[in-house]
Amino acid sequence: MPPHQKPFVSINPTLPGFKHCLEKLAPENRELAKQAMRDLMLPEIPAKYRFKRLTGHYSQNLFTITFGQNDEYKMSMAIINGVAILRRAGPDKEIDEIP
């Protein structure tokens, strides 16, 4: 699977809700999430994160990546004016329901 061309130039992980979600993760998953955030700054998003646009939501600019030991966690983001604003991180089912 090839890497994905990214539709943003920077990330913003400062939303209080995102920080709260990050702190709720187990330490090993928190480290994987932090690595994923570093990898989002690479020229192309590594294919292992399965970067994809969410459909069926009020906003057309919502995206997710998958991370974790068995890809059981996701991180959601809204891309606005070239910035990926990180929204939530947690179990994939929770993020699919409320990104």
Secondary structure, 3 states (H helix, E strand, C coil): CCCEECCCCEEECCCHHHHHHHHHCCHHHHHHHHHHHHHCCCCEECHHHCCEECCCCCCCCEEEEEECCCCCEEEEEEEECCEEEEEEEEEHHHHHHCC
